Amino acid sequence: MGNKLKIYMLAFLGFLAGTAEYVIAGILDQVADSTHVSVAAAGQLITIFSIGFAFGTPVFMMIAAKMERRRLLILSLVFIVIGSLMTVVLPGFSLLVVSRVILAIGAGGFVITAMTVSSNLVPPDRQGGAIATIFAGFSASLILGIPIGRVIAAAYDWKLIFLGIGILNLMGILAIIKNIPVTRAEAPAPLRQQLAFLKQPKIALALGITFFVFTGYSMLNTYMAPYLSSVMGLSELIISGIFLALGIGCLIGTKFGGTIGDRIGYGRTIIIAIVMQFLIFILLSALFSISSGPIAVTIGIMLLMIWTMVSWAFGTVQNTSLATITPEAAGIILSLNSSFVHIGVAAGAGMGGIVLDGPSVVAISWIGSIPAAIAIVISIISFKLNRSHEKEGY
C-alpha cells in the first residue's frame, strides 16, 4: 500500500471516530426512546463525550507519551471497538454513559496520533496536506455520518450504527498492523508548559471566544433533530436530508472560511462570523415565535444553512489565527483550542438540555444567542488588544 493510500485509510478511520462522536446528535430521539429517558437526558451523552474528549484525551496521550505510534493507533482503535460493542450489547442509560467516555478517549487518541503518523509518511513540504486529510476525514462525519446514521436508525435500529463502527475499526486494526510502519514517539510537551500559555492574555481571550461560540453552537446543534421535528414539523425523510445539507454547509464553511480570512483579516472574519451566528439565533427565535407555516420553515432552513457555514468558517479561521499567534508552539495551542471546543460543546449540550426541559424547544435558539453575544464582546476586546500590540511592536 502506497503512503497516499495509507493516509486515506487513516482518514477513513478518522471518519468512523467522528461518526461515533457526532451521530448521536442525529438520532437523539431514537436513543431517548430506546433507553427510556427524555431527549434532554439523552443529549447529555454528547456532554459526556465532549468532556471525555477534552480532558480524557490529554491524560491518555500523556500516559502513552512514550508508546510507539503504531501501537498507540491500535490501542486507540481498541478503545473505540470496546466502546462500540458496549453500546450495542449492554443495556441501560448508565452503561451507555460509560461507553461514551471510552469512545471519546479512543477517538481523541486516534485522531491526534493519526495526524502525527500521516505527517511522517510524506515529505516535510506536504505534511500540512497530510494532516488536513486526516482532519477532513474526521469532519466528513458531519456531512455523511449523521445523515447515514439517521437513515439506518429509522430503518433498523440505532445500535446497528455502532456495531458497524466496531466491526470496521476491528478491520482497521488489522490494516494498521499490516500497512503502517513503526513510528517513534516524539518528546511530549509537559502539561505545565501547555497550561502556561493560558496566562497570555491574547491566547486566553482567543480560547474564551472558542468556548462561547461552541457553547452557543452546541445548544442548537445537539437538539437539532427535535428542533426540526417539533418546531418545524418536518418528516423523518426531510430531517435526514436537512442533516446532509447542514453537513455540506459545514464543508463549504470550512473550505471558504480561510480564504475569506486571508482577504479581509482573521480578526474581522472572526467577529463577522460570530455576529452572524448571534443574529441568526435571534431571527430563528423571532421567526418561529410568530409563525410555523411553510414560508417560515423554508426561511428557517435557509438560516440554519447559513448558520452552519459561518460557524464552521469561524472554526477554520480561529485555528489559523491561533497558529499564527505563537508559531513555535502551534501544536500545543491548537490542542488547547480543541479541548476548549469540546468543553464548549459539553456546556452547550448541558444548557440546551435544561432549556429543553424548561421553557420550550424554540427557546434554545434565543438562549443560544447569549454565549454568542459574550463571544462578540470578547472578540472585540481581543481584536483591539492585538491591534495595540502590533502598533507597539510586539
Phi, psi and chi 1 to 4 in degrees:
 res  aa     phi    psi   chi1   chi2   chi3   chi4
   1 MET       -  127.5 -177.2 -176.4  -73.9      -
   2 GLY   -69.8  163.5      -      -      -      -
   3 ASN   -62.8  -34.6  -75.8  -14.7      -      -
   4 LYS   -63.6  -42.8 -178.4  176.8  -74.6 -171.9
   5 LEU   -66.3  -34.6  -75.1  177.5      -      -
   6 LYS   -62.8  -40.8  -67.5  175.4 -175.9  177.0
   7 ILE   -66.7  -41.4  -67.3  171.6      -      -
   8 TYR   -64.3  -35.5  -75.2  138.8      -      -
   9 MET   -63.5  -44.9  178.5 -169.4   71.8      -
  10 LEU   -64.6  -35.8  -67.6  173.7      -      -
  11 ALA   -66.1  -38.6      -      -      -      -
  12 PHE   -65.1  -41.2  175.2   70.9      -      -
  13 LEU   -65.8  -32.7  -68.1  170.8      -      -
  14 GLY   -65.1  -35.9      -      -      -      -
  15 PHE   -60.6  -42.5  165.0   76.8      -      -
  16 LEU   -64.9  -39.4  -65.7  175.6      -      -
  17 ALA   -63.8  -42.0      -      -      -      -
  18 GLY   -66.2  -37.5      -      -      -      -
  19 THR   -63.5  -40.7  -59.5      -      -      -
  20 ALA   -58.6  -31.2      -      -      -      -
  21 GLU   -81.2  -53.8  173.8  175.3    5.8      -
  22 TYR   -84.7  -24.0  -65.3  120.9      -      -
  23 VAL   -62.4  -26.3   73.5      -      -      -
  24 ILE   -57.5  -36.0  -71.4  -70.6      -      -
  25 ALA   -62.4  -30.5      -      -      -      -
  26 GLY   -84.2  -16.8      -      -      -      -
  27 ILE  -123.8   25.7   57.5  174.2      -      -
  28 LEU   -59.0  -39.8 -152.5   57.5      -      -
  29 ASP   -67.2  -39.2   42.8   -2.6      -      -
  30 GLN   -67.1  -39.9  -71.7   97.3  -32.8      -
  31 VAL   -63.1  -42.1  174.6      -      -      -
  32 ALA   -62.0  -44.4      -      -      -      -
  33 ASP   -64.5  -41.5  -70.7  -19.8      -      -
  34 SER   -67.7  -36.6  173.8      -      -      -
  35 THR   -97.5    1.4   54.7      -      -      -
  36 HIS    60.5   44.0  -52.4  -67.3      -      -
  37 VAL  -127.5  170.3  -61.4      -      -      -
  38 SER   -73.6  162.2   67.0      -      -      -
  39 VAL   -61.8  -37.3  172.8      -      -      -
  40 ALA   -62.5  -41.6      -      -      -      -
  41 ALA   -66.5  -41.1      -      -      -      -
  42 ALA   -62.7  -33.1      -      -      -      -
  43 GLY   -61.5  -23.4      -      -      -      -
  44 GLN   -70.2  -12.4  -57.1  -41.9  -56.6      -
  45 LEU   -63.8  -31.3  -66.0  173.3      -      -
  46 ILE   -72.6  -39.0  -64.2  174.6      -      -
  47 THR   -59.3  -46.9  -58.4      -      -      -
  48 ILE   -61.5  -45.3  -66.2  -62.9      -      -
  49 PHE   -60.8  -46.6 -169.1  104.6      -      -
  50 SER   -64.3  -39.7  -63.6      -      -      -
  51 ILE   -64.6  -42.6  -68.7  173.3      -      -
  52 GLY   -61.8  -39.8      -      -      -      -
  53 PHE   -67.9  -45.5 -164.3  107.4      -      -
  54 ALA   -67.9  -40.9      -      -      -      -
  55 PHE  -106.8  -35.3  -63.3  103.5      -      -
  56 GLY   -71.9  -38.4      -      -      -      -
  57 THR   -63.3  -47.7  -60.0      -      -      -
  58 PRO   -59.7  -39.3  -23.5   33.8      -      -
  59 VAL   -64.9  -45.3  173.3      -      -      -
  60 PHE   -59.1  -43.8  173.4   68.9      -      -
  61 MET   -68.5  -33.7  -65.4  -58.8  -67.7      -
  62 MET   -69.9  -41.0  -78.6 -169.9  -69.2      -
  63 ILE   -63.3  -37.7  -67.2  172.7      -      -
  64 ALA   -97.9   19.8      -      -      -      -
  65 ALA   -58.5  -35.6      -      -      -      -
  66 LYS   -92.0   -0.3  -64.5 -178.5 -179.7  179.5
  67 MET   -75.0  139.3 -177.3  179.8  -68.3      -
  68 GLU   -57.7  139.7 -175.2  -92.5  -44.8      -
  69 ARG   -64.4  -36.2  -61.4  -65.5   95.8  169.3
  70 ARG   -65.1  -41.1 -176.1  175.7   66.8  174.2
  71 ARG   -63.0  -36.2  -69.7 -176.2  179.1  179.1
  72 LEU   -68.8  -37.8 -173.6   51.3      -      -
  73 LEU   -58.9  -46.1  -77.2  174.7      -      -
  74 ILE   -63.8  -44.3  -66.3  169.4      -      -
  75 LEU   -61.8  -41.1  178.6   60.5      -      -
  76 SER   -62.4  -41.5  -61.8      -      -      -
  77 LEU   -68.5  -32.9  -69.4 -174.5      -      -
  78 VAL   -60.9  -41.4  167.3      -      -      -
  79 PHE   -59.5  -43.4  -89.9   74.6      -      -
  80 ILE   -66.3  -41.3  -64.7  176.6      -      -
  81 VAL   -62.0  -46.7  170.1      -      -      -
  82 ILE   -62.6  -46.5  -67.6  172.8      -      -
  83 GLY   -62.1  -38.8      -      -      -      -
  84 SER   -66.8  -45.3  -62.0      -      -      -
  85 LEU   -67.1  -35.4  -65.9  179.7      -      -
  86 MET   -61.9  -40.6  -75.2  179.2   63.6      -
  87 THR   -60.3  -39.4  -57.4      -      -      -
  88 VAL   -75.7  -43.6  174.0      -      -      -
  89 VAL   -91.0  -43.9  175.1      -      -      -
  90 LEU   -81.0  136.3  -61.9  179.4      -      -
  91 PRO   -87.0  159.9   32.0  -34.2      -      -
  92 GLY    92.9  151.3      -      -      -      -
  93 PHE   -70.5  -37.4 -173.8   76.4      -      -
  94 SER   -61.3  -43.7  -61.4      -      -      -
  95 LEU   -70.8  -27.4  -66.9  174.7      -      -
  96 LEU   -66.1  -35.7 -169.7   56.1      -      -
  97 VAL   -61.7  -44.0  168.7      -      -      -
  98 VAL   -61.7  -42.8  175.5      -      -      -
  99 SER   -64.0  -32.9   72.7      -      -      -
 100 ARG   -66.9  -36.8  -64.9  -62.3  -70.2  169.6
 101 VAL   -64.7  -44.7  174.5      -      -      -
 102 ILE   -63.2  -42.8  -65.5  172.5      -      -
 103 LEU   -62.3  -40.0  -78.9  168.7      -      -
 104 ALA   -63.5  -45.1      -      -      -      -
 105 ILE   -64.7  -43.5  -66.1  172.0      -      -
 106 GLY   -64.2  -44.4      -      -      -      -
 107 ALA   -64.6  -45.8      -      -      -      -
 108 GLY   -63.1  -45.6      -      -      -      -
 109 GLY   -62.3  -40.2      -      -      -      -
 110 PHE   -67.7  -48.8  177.3   82.1      -      -
 111 VAL   -62.4  -44.7  171.9      -      -      -
 112 ILE   -62.9  -45.8  -67.4  171.3      -      -
 113 THR   -68.4  -38.2  -52.4      -      -      -
 114 ALA   -62.1  -36.4      -      -      -      -
 115 MET   -63.5  -41.0  -71.9 -178.4 -179.7      -
 116 THR   -65.9  -47.7  -58.3      -      -      -
 117 VAL   -63.8  -43.4  171.2      -      -      -
 118 SER   -63.0  -36.6   65.9      -      -      -
 119 SER   -67.7  -23.3   66.4      -      -      -
 120 ASN   -85.3   -7.0  -70.6  -34.7      -      -
 121 LEU   -92.5   -3.5  -66.2  172.4      -      -
 122 VAL  -131.3  164.0  -64.3      -      -      -
 123 PRO   -63.1  159.8  -20.0   31.2      -      -
 124 PRO   -54.6  -35.5  -26.7   34.6      -      -
 125 ASP   -76.2   -2.8   61.1  -21.9      -      -
 126 ARG  -120.7   10.7  -64.9  172.0   58.2 -168.2
 127 GLN   -66.6  -37.5  -71.7 -179.3  -14.2      -
 128 GLY   -60.9  -41.3      -      -      -      -
 129 GLY   -65.7  -37.6      -      -      -      -
 130 ALA   -65.2  -43.9      -      -      -      -
 131 ILE   -64.8  -40.9  -67.5  172.3      -      -
 132 ALA   -62.6  -34.1      -      -      -      -
 133 THR   -64.8  -41.8  -60.2      -      -      -
 134 ILE   -63.9  -45.1  -57.1  -61.0      -      -
 135 PHE   -64.4  -36.5 -174.3   72.9      -      -
 136 ALA   -64.7  -38.5      -      -      -      -
 137 GLY   -61.9  -43.9      -      -      -      -
 138 PHE   -63.7  -43.7 -173.1   76.9      -      -
 139 SER   -70.3  -27.6  -59.7      -      -      -
 140 ALA   -62.5  -18.2      -      -      -      -
 141 SER   -63.4  -27.0   59.2      -      -      -
 142 LEU   -70.8  -34.1  -76.1  165.1      -      -
 143 ILE   -80.2  -43.4  -56.1  168.5      -      -
 144 LEU  -111.8  -38.8  -63.7  174.1      -      -
 145 GLY   -61.7  -45.8      -      -      -      -
 146 ILE   -67.4  -50.9  -68.2 -180.0      -      -
 147 PRO   -65.2  -37.2   16.3  -28.2      -      -
 148 ILE   -64.3  -42.7  -70.0  173.6      -      -
 149 GLY   -61.8  -39.1      -      -      -      -
 150 ARG   -63.6  -41.2 -177.7   83.5 -171.0 -178.7
 151 VAL   -66.6  -44.4  169.8      -      -      -
 152 ILE   -62.2  -44.0  -67.3  172.5      -      -
 153 ALA   -64.4  -35.5      -      -      -      -
 154 ALA   -73.0  -35.8      -      -      -      -
 155 ALA   -85.4  -33.3      -      -      -      -
 156 TYR  -126.0 -105.4  -57.6  100.5      -      -
 157 ASP  -144.6  137.5 -173.8  -63.8      -      -
 158 TRP   -61.4  -24.5   67.4  -91.0      -      -
 159 LYS   -68.9  -21.0  -70.5 -169.1  174.9 -176.5
 160 LEU   -62.1  -29.9 -173.3   63.1      -      -
 161 ILE   -59.6  -47.3  -58.9  166.4      -      -
 162 PHE   -74.7  -27.2  -71.2   90.7      -      -
 163 LEU   -63.5  -43.1  178.5   61.1      -      -
 164 GLY   -63.7  -42.2      -      -      -      -
 165 ILE   -61.4  -42.8  -69.7  172.5      -      -
 166 GLY   -63.2  -45.9      -      -      -      -
 167 ILE   -65.2  -44.4  -68.2  172.2      -      -
 168 LEU   -65.8  -35.7  -70.4  172.1      -      -
 169 ASN   -70.7  -32.4  -85.0  -75.1      -      -
 170 LEU   -62.9  -42.1 -161.9   57.5      -      -
 171 MET   -65.5  -34.6  -65.1  169.0   63.9      -
 172 GLY   -63.4  -37.1      -      -      -      -
 173 ILE   -59.6  -45.8  -69.0  173.2      -      -
 174 LEU   -63.2  -39.5  -61.3  176.5      -      -
 175 ALA   -66.5  -38.6      -      -      -      -
 176 ILE   -66.8  -42.8  -74.0  173.8      -      -
 177 ILE   -58.2  -38.7  -68.0  172.1      -      -
 178 LYS   -81.5  -34.1 -177.3  177.6  179.9 -179.6
 179 ASN  -114.8  -25.7  -63.5  -67.7      -      -
 180 ILE   -90.0  126.0  -60.4  -61.1      -      -
 181 PRO   -72.7  161.1   27.8  -35.1      -      -
 182 VAL   -63.5  130.3  172.4      -      -      -
 183 THR  -127.2  122.3  -53.4      -      -      -
 184 ARG   -69.1  143.6 -172.6  173.8   59.8 -175.3
 185 ALA   -72.4  143.9      -      -      -      -
 186 GLU   -83.9  162.3  -57.4   87.4   -3.6      -
 187 ALA   -68.6  121.2      -      -      -      -
 188 PRO   -75.9  148.6   27.8  -33.0      -      -
 189 ALA   -81.0  128.0      -      -      -      -
 190 PRO   -58.5  150.0  -19.9   31.0      -      -
 191 LEU   -60.2  -37.5 -178.6   60.0      -      -
 192 ARG   -60.9  -39.2 -178.7  179.6  -61.4  178.7
 193 GLN   -65.8  -38.6  178.0 -174.6  -17.6      -
 194 GLN   -67.2  -45.4  -63.2 -177.6   44.4      -
 195 LEU   -70.9  -21.4  -64.1  179.4      -      -
 196 ALA   -62.5  -27.7      -      -      -      -
 197 PHE   -65.4  -23.3  -74.2   99.8      -      -
 198 LEU   -69.0  -14.8  -63.7  177.6      -      -
 199 LYS   -78.5  -16.0  -63.0  178.7 -179.1  178.4
 200 GLN   -81.0  121.7  -61.5 -176.5   25.6      -
 201 PRO   -54.3  -44.5  -26.2   34.8      -      -
 202 LYS   -66.7  -32.3   56.6 -176.1  179.3 -179.5
 203 ILE   -76.3  -43.4  -67.2  175.5      -      -
 204 ALA   -60.6  -42.0      -      -      -      -
 205 LEU   -65.0  -42.8  -73.9  170.9      -      -
 206 ALA   -62.4  -42.4      -      -      -      -
 207 LEU   -69.6  -30.6  -65.9  177.1      -      -
 208 GLY   -64.8  -39.7      -      -      -      -
 209 ILE   -60.2  -47.1  -65.3  169.2      -      -
 210 THR   -55.5  -47.2  -65.4      -      -      -
 211 PHE   -58.3  -50.7  169.5   77.3      -      -
 212 PHE   -72.6  -35.4  -76.8  107.0      -      -
 213 VAL   -61.9  -46.0  166.3      -      -      -
 214 PHE   -79.5  -18.4  -81.5   93.2      -      -
 215 THR   -65.3  -49.0  -63.1      -      -      -
 216 GLY   -63.3  -43.3      -      -      -      -
 217 TYR   -59.7  -44.7  174.3   82.0      -      -
 218 SER   -69.4  -31.4  176.6      -      -      -
 219 MET   -56.7  -42.4  -75.6 -172.8   70.0      -
 220 LEU   -87.0  -43.9  178.5   55.6      -      -
 221 ASN   -63.5  -38.0 -172.6   65.4      -      -
 222 THR   -61.1  -38.1  -61.1      -      -      -
 223 TYR  -108.3   31.2  -58.1   98.5      -      -
 224 MET   -62.5  -41.4 -176.2   63.1   71.4      -
 225 ALA   -60.7  -52.0      -      -      -      -
 226 PRO   -66.5  -28.4   18.0  -29.5      -      -
 227 TYR   -64.5  -45.9 -170.2   88.6      -      -
 228 LEU   -68.2  -36.1  -66.1  173.1      -      -
 229 SER   -80.0  -44.1   61.4      -      -      -
 230 SER   -89.1  -39.4   63.3      -      -      -
 231 VAL   -79.9  -44.8  175.6      -      -      -
 232 MET   -94.8  -13.9  -62.6 -169.8 -177.0      -
 233 GLY    65.5   37.0      -      -      -      -
 234 LEU   -90.0  154.5  -59.7  176.2      -      -
 235 SER   -81.3  168.0   66.5      -      -      -
 236 GLU   -57.7  -45.6 -179.9   63.8   40.6      -
 237 LEU   -64.0  -43.0 -178.8   61.6      -      -
 238 ILE   -67.0  -38.6  -65.6  176.3      -      -
 239 ILE   -61.0  -43.3  -70.4  174.3      -      -
 240 SER   -60.3  -41.0  -62.4      -      -      -
 241 GLY   -65.7  -37.4      -      -      -      -
 242 ILE   -68.4  -38.2  -70.6  175.7      -      -
 243 PHE   -60.9  -38.9  -88.8  113.9      -      -
 244 LEU   -64.5  -43.2  177.8   59.9      -      -
 245 ALA   -63.8  -40.6      -      -      -      -
 246 LEU   -65.5  -35.7  -66.4  177.0      -      -
 247 GLY   -63.7  -40.1      -      -      -      -
 248 ILE   -65.1  -38.1  -65.5  171.6      -      -
 249 GLY   -61.0  -38.7      -      -      -      -
 250 CYS   -59.9  -44.0  154.0      -      -      -
 251 LEU   -64.6  -41.9 -178.7   63.6      -      -
 252 ILE   -63.5  -46.0  -66.0  171.0      -      -
 253 GLY   -62.3  -42.6      -      -      -      -
 254 THR   -62.3  -40.5  -59.0      -      -      -
 255 LYS   -69.3  -46.2  178.6   69.0  175.0  176.9
 256 PHE   -97.1   -9.6  -68.2  103.4      -      -
 257 GLY   -59.4  -46.0      -      -      -      -
 258 GLY   -64.2  -38.5      -      -      -      -
 259 THR   -63.2  -44.1  -57.1      -      -      -
 260 ILE   -65.3  -41.6  -63.7  170.6      -      -
 261 GLY   -60.7  -38.8      -      -      -      -
 262 ASP   -64.9  -30.7  -71.4  -22.4      -      -
 263 ARG   -83.9  -43.1  -70.7 -176.4  177.9  178.8
 264 ILE  -111.4   -2.4   67.8  172.9      -      -
 265 GLY   102.2  143.0      -      -      -      -
 266 TYR   -66.7  -42.3  -60.2  135.8      -      -
 267 GLY   -60.2  -47.5      -      -      -      -
 268 ARG   -64.4  -40.9  -71.2 -173.6  178.5   88.8
 269 THR   -62.6  -41.3  -54.8      -      -      -
 270 ILE   -62.7  -46.5  -72.8  170.1      -      -
 271 ILE   -63.3  -44.5  -67.4  174.3      -      -
 272 ILE   -60.5  -44.3  -69.2  170.4      -      -
 273 ALA   -62.2  -41.4      -      -      -      -
 274 ILE   -70.8  -39.8  -56.2  171.3      -      -
 275 VAL   -61.2  -41.2  168.8      -      -      -
 276 MET   -65.5  -39.1  -70.8 -175.4   68.4      -
 277 GLN   -60.3  -45.4 -175.8 -168.3   54.2      -
 278 PHE   -60.4  -48.0  170.2   78.6      -      -
 279 LEU   -63.9  -38.7  -68.5  175.6      -      -
 280 ILE   -66.1  -39.2  -70.8  170.4      -      -
 281 PHE   -57.4  -46.7  -83.4  133.8      -      -
 282 ILE   -64.6  -43.7  -62.6  -62.5      -      -
 283 LEU   -64.2  -41.0  -71.9  172.6      -      -
 284 LEU   -61.7  -42.6  -76.4  170.8      -      -
 285 SER   -62.9  -47.3  -59.6      -      -      -
 286 ALA   -65.3  -41.2      -      -      -      -
 287 LEU   -60.0  -51.0  179.3   66.5      -      -
 288 PHE   -87.1   -3.3  -69.5  108.3      -      -
 289 SER   -81.4  -24.5  -64.4      -      -      -
 290 ILE   -93.8  -43.4  -62.3  170.8      -      -
 291 SER  -148.3  157.8  172.4      -      -      -
 292 SER  -136.5   22.5   58.4      -      -      -
 293 GLY   -77.5 -179.4      -      -      -      -
 294 PRO   -57.4  -39.1  -23.7   33.0      -      -
 295 ILE   -66.0  -44.2  -64.6  176.3      -      -
 296 ALA   -62.0  -40.9      -      -      -      -
 297 VAL   -64.2  -43.4  169.7      -      -      -
 298 THR   -61.1  -46.6  -58.0      -      -      -
 299 ILE   -63.3  -40.8  -64.8  171.9      -      -
 300 GLY   -60.8  -42.5      -      -      -      -
 301 ILE   -64.4  -40.5  -67.7  171.7      -      -
 302 MET   -62.7  -41.5  -68.0  173.0   61.2      -
 303 LEU   -63.7  -40.0  -72.3  172.7      -      -
 304 LEU   -64.3  -37.4  -72.6  174.9      -      -
 305 MET   -62.7  -46.6  -79.8  -68.0  -65.7      -
 306 ILE   -63.8  -41.4  -62.2  169.5      -      -
 307 TRP   -59.2  -44.0  169.4   73.9      -      -
 308 THR   -63.2  -43.6  -60.1      -      -      -
 309 MET   -63.4  -46.4  -74.0 -171.5  -78.4      -
 310 VAL   -70.8  -31.6  -61.5      -      -      -
 311 SER   -64.7  -43.6  -64.7      -      -      -
 312 TRP   -81.3  -24.7  -76.0   89.8      -      -
 313 ALA   -63.6  -41.9      -      -      -      -
 314 PHE   -56.2  -46.6  163.9   82.6      -      -
 315 GLY   -57.8  -43.5      -      -      -      -
 316 THR   -64.8  -49.5  -60.0      -      -      -
 317 VAL   -66.1  -37.9  177.8      -      -      -
 318 GLN   -63.4  -42.6  179.8   74.2  -28.2      -
 319 ASN   -62.2  -44.0  -85.7  -41.0      -      -
 320 THR   -64.5  -42.9  -52.7      -      -      -
 321 SER   -62.4  -45.1  175.9      -      -      -
 322 LEU   -63.7  -36.6  -76.9  166.6      -      -
 323 ALA   -66.3  -25.9      -      -      -      -
 324 THR   -88.0  -16.8   61.4      -      -      -
 325 ILE   -65.4  -48.4  -70.0  178.1      -      -
 326 THR  -134.8   80.4  -45.9      -      -      -
 327 PRO   -58.2  -32.9  -22.3   33.4      -      -
 328 GLU   -71.5  -13.9   68.8  -81.5    4.8      -
 329 ALA  -131.2   36.4      -      -      -      -
 330 ALA   -60.3  -38.9      -      -      -      -
 331 GLY   -61.1  -43.6      -      -      -      -
 332 ILE   -66.1  -43.5  -64.4  175.0      -      -
 333 ILE   -64.1  -43.0  -59.1  -59.2      -      -
 334 LEU   -68.3  -32.4  -67.2  179.0      -      -
 335 SER   -66.5  -42.8  176.1      -      -      -
 336 LEU   -62.4  -40.9  -74.9  170.7      -      -
 337 ASN   -62.8  -39.9 -170.5   55.4      -      -
 338 SER   -60.8  -40.0  177.2      -      -      -
 339 SER   -63.8  -42.1  -68.3      -      -      -
 340 PHE   -68.5  -31.5  -87.0   77.9      -      -
 341 VAL   -59.1  -48.3  166.3      -      -      -
 342 HIS   -73.3  -30.5  -78.4   85.5      -      -
 343 ILE   -66.0  -41.1  -65.9  169.5      -      -
 344 GLY   -63.6  -42.4      -      -      -      -
 345 VAL   -60.8  -42.6  168.3      -      -      -
 346 ALA   -62.7  -44.7      -      -      -      -
 347 ALA   -64.4  -42.3      -      -      -      -
 348 GLY   -65.1  -41.8      -      -      -      -
 349 ALA   -64.0  -39.4      -      -      -      -
 350 GLY   -65.8  -47.1      -      -      -      -
 351 MET   -65.5  -39.9  -68.0  168.3   61.4      -
 352 GLY   -62.2  -36.9      -      -      -      -
 353 GLY   -63.5  -38.9      -      -      -      -
 354 ILE   -64.1  -43.8  -65.4  171.6      -      -
 355 VAL   -64.2  -41.4  175.3      -      -      -
 356 LEU   -61.6  -37.5 -160.9   66.0      -      -
 357 ASP   -80.6  -12.9  -83.8  -18.2      -      -
 358 GLY  -104.4 -106.7      -      -      -      -
 359 PRO   -55.9  -71.9  -22.5   33.0      -      -
 360 SER  -174.9  170.3   67.8      -      -      -
 361 VAL   -65.3  -37.6 -177.5      -      -      -
 362 VAL   -59.4  -33.5  178.6      -      -      -
 363 ALA   -65.1  -19.8      -      -      -      -
 364 ILE   -57.1  -40.6  -73.8  178.1      -      -
 365 SER   -69.8  -44.2   51.3      -      -      -
 366 TRP   -74.4  -32.4   73.1 -100.8      -      -
 367 ILE   -70.8  -31.5  -65.8  179.1      -      -
 368 GLY   -64.0  -20.8      -      -      -      -
 369 SER   -71.1  -19.8   68.5      -      -      -
 370 ILE   -66.1  -53.5  -63.5  173.5      -      -
 371 PRO   -61.7  -30.6   15.6  -28.2      -      -
 372 ALA   -64.6  -40.3      -      -      -      -
 373 ALA   -64.2  -40.9      -      -      -      -
 374 ILE   -62.8  -40.6  -63.5  172.0      -      -
 375 ALA   -62.7  -35.9      -      -      -      -
 376 ILE   -62.3  -46.7  -68.3  171.8      -      -
 377 VAL   -60.5  -46.9  174.2      -      -      -
 378 ILE   -63.6  -40.2  -61.9  174.6      -      -
 379 SER   -66.1  -36.9   62.8      -      -      -
 380 ILE   -65.3  -44.0  -67.3  171.7      -      -
 381 ILE   -61.2  -45.2  -65.2  171.1      -      -
 382 SER   -62.6  -41.5  176.4      -      -      -
 383 PHE   -62.6  -45.0 -176.0   64.8      -      -
 384 LYS   -66.5  -38.0  -70.2 -177.5  177.0  180.0
 385 LEU   -62.7  -44.8  178.7   65.3      -      -
 386 ASN   -65.1  -38.6  -69.4  -26.6      -      -
 387 ARG   -63.7  -42.4  -72.6  -76.2  -61.9  -87.5
 388 SER   -66.1  -38.0   65.1      -      -      -
 389 HIS   -65.4  -38.0  -80.3 -168.4      -      -
 390 GLU   -64.7  -40.8  -72.1  171.9    5.4      -
 391 LYS   -66.2  -32.2  -68.3  178.7 -179.9  178.6
 392 GLU   -86.3   -3.0  -67.0  169.8    9.9      -
 393 GLY    88.1   19.2      -      -      -      -
 394 TYR   -76.0      -  -76.0   98.9      -      -
